Amino acid sequence: MFNMSKNPDILRIAIAQLNPVLGDIKGNLAKAREARADAARQGADLILFTELFISGYPPEDLVLKTAFIEACEKAAIE
């Protein structure tokens, strides 16, 4: 996402203030991708999301399920 044609002394940071849905990993990932693309179009070099954006917050007992953790890890890699 970093654009080397810009001034290398300036880092443009976008902050994504979105509302993730608890447990909707695919939907939250889609929101993150859309926000990333929008931020890049506006010249951002880096985008920040809230903690646990992919899983939704608060995950409570979902973090005890191996399949949920694996799905979150897979989404983070994508």
C-alpha atoms as one frame of an Amber mdcrd trajectory, in Angstrom:
protein
   0.000   0.000   0.000   2.990   2.327   0.469   3.442   4.701  -2.454   7.119
   5.442  -3.077   6.310   8.343  -5.424   5.232  10.431  -2.434   7.523  12.342
  -0.141   9.378   9.591   1.791   9.448  11.814   4.883   5.649  11.760   5.202
   3.620   8.775   6.356  -0.120   9.125   5.765  -2.165   7.057   8.200  -5.867
   6.268   7.852  -7.916   5.218  10.870 -10.816   2.895  10.083 -13.695   3.568
  12.448 -15.989   0.754  11.408 -18.485  -1.462  13.180 -17.411  -5.115  12.899
 -19.988  -7.824  13.502 -19.110 -10.320  16.222 -18.239 -13.664  14.631 -18.662
 -12.477  11.016 -15.082 -13.021   9.915 -15.820 -12.939   6.168 -18.004  -9.849
   6.453 -15.498  -8.027   8.648 -12.677  -8.930   6.275 -14.715  -7.536   3.370
 -15.222  -4.284   5.317 -11.485  -4.120   6.016 -10.614  -4.658   2.362 -13.052
  -1.968   1.262 -11.658   0.468   3.846  -8.096  -0.353   2.778  -8.908   0.319
  -0.880 -10.656   3.588  -0.007  -7.739   4.700   2.171  -5.261   3.887  -0.601
  -7.310   5.903  -3.108  -7.102   8.835  -0.702  -3.328   8.524  -0.426  -2.905
   6.619   2.844   0.264   4.599   3.327  -1.037   2.706   6.353  -4.483   1.907
   7.731  -5.298   1.147  11.363  -8.212  -0.943  12.590  -9.547  -1.446  16.096
  -8.370  -4.416  18.108 -10.171  -7.642  17.255 -11.678  -6.094  14.121 -11.661
  -9.365  12.168 -13.386 -11.365  14.918 -15.609  -8.599  16.241 -15.664  -7.472
  19.850 -16.031  -8.893  22.457 -15.367 -12.450  21.255 -15.866 -13.999  24.724
 -16.310 -17.801  24.348 -15.576 -17.746  20.612 -11.858 -17.529  21.411 -12.118
 -20.975  22.994 -13.124 -22.545  19.664 -10.209 -23.756  17.569 -12.101 -23.334
  14.286 -12.854 -19.691  15.116  -9.214 -18.935  15.930  -8.054 -20.666  12.744
 -10.578 -18.702  10.663  -9.354 -15.427  12.200  -5.733 -16.349  11.505  -6.570
 -17.243   7.902  -8.417 -13.939   7.440  -5.490 -11.988   8.885  -3.143 -13.591
   6.361  -5.465 -12.786   3.451
